[in-house]
């Protein structure tokens, strides 16, 4: 592994980094590598505990694992950096169920997928790095290519996946519903998960947008989501977070009017740095949408709707960008405009949503479920990053050995934007190839740093 890292580091400052990296094809593949895992033997360790009290640091371990054999259509990637997504938090606290159930199901599909059914699960759904090897049938990528990986894994043997790959019956999220994920020194992906690494970004910056940027793109921009248009008022929950930070940028880029909901003055300031003008600090303004565990407070829904109209000059949201789930969903349905859309992709505060259906059916609103992105949407989202139209939201990074702490901070919402993890990269700031382009966007790239 050290030889691989030295070959990649030789490209730093080189006038021909591609030539340096091409030499990776001649290096042997290590028999094992370090990866962040959860273990099947630990799946009952948090039984009886409240979700918020479950500690990812106790379940996530860095250990040496055997390098699996590369299959047809796959690529082996030397991972320089990855990032924490909420699915890694769920994996680490074994909610809503242990991911070993996913691995067992995938392992029954074929002889090739049986590799994934193991008593350990190498997690992580983001990665930036360099291709080491490609399996039979791969023609688009070669050893030495600098890449990022999106997390959509599909078999595409069924007709249902060829109109929208997210509808493939064998659609899975890599590193969550499959093994050999990105929080590791090596990762195995399907070659059609790979996309070009944005040349003006460092490894940790390039790794961070993958899952959340693609998710936000489908949720807001795509016709499979809200089909956002110029002038739309878009209510964005958690607008400075890992997902909301990209939604805010896409709303601004698309000529929409974001109304950013955050929970602190610091988060409000980050939204303003991105260019948003309409911001609600729900903590400072005391919005509490539940009277108790069983009863929502419709007076608070109304007060929240009035506050939105106060900011927008009397307009209700055309689109509500939902992901907190249980805590906010009743309010989201209520405040959306007549004929508006509530598009939801997650439930970080709880999966059982409650809302008053009168405000949905009588006002002709729509609830749209949105999950990650198809191949084309992921590619388009990455293209926006490569063009400098959307910027990373990395606030801090950790070494691979500290992944448990990184996941703990995301679980406790003690972070801003995205939390990165250095896998093989020995330091932040490496891997930048287009220095001139970076200099044009330096302040936007770094606006989340240190928060």
Secondary structure, 3 states (H helix, E strand, C coil): CHHHHHHHHCCCCCCCHHHHHHHHHHCCCCCEEEEEEEEHHHCCCCCCCCHHHCCHHHHCEEEEEECCCCCCCEEEEEEEEEECCHHHHHHHHCCCCCCHHHHHHHHCCCCCHHHHCCCEEECCCCEEEEEEEECCCCCCCCCCCEEEECCEECCCCCHHHHCCHHHCCCCEECCCCCCCCCCECEEEEEHHHEEECCCCCCHHHHHHCHHHHHHHHHHHHCCCCCCCCCCCEEEEECCCECCHHHHHHHHHHCCCEEEEEECCHHHHHHHHHHCCCEEEECCCCCCCCECCCCCECHHHHHHHHHHHHHHHCCCCEEEEEECCCCCCHHHHHHHEEEEEEEEECCCCCCCCCCCCCHHHHCCCCEEEECCCCCHHHHHHHHHHHHCCCCCCCEEEEEEHHHHHHHHHHHHCCCCCEEEEEECCCCCCCCCCCCHHHHHHHHHHHCCCCCC
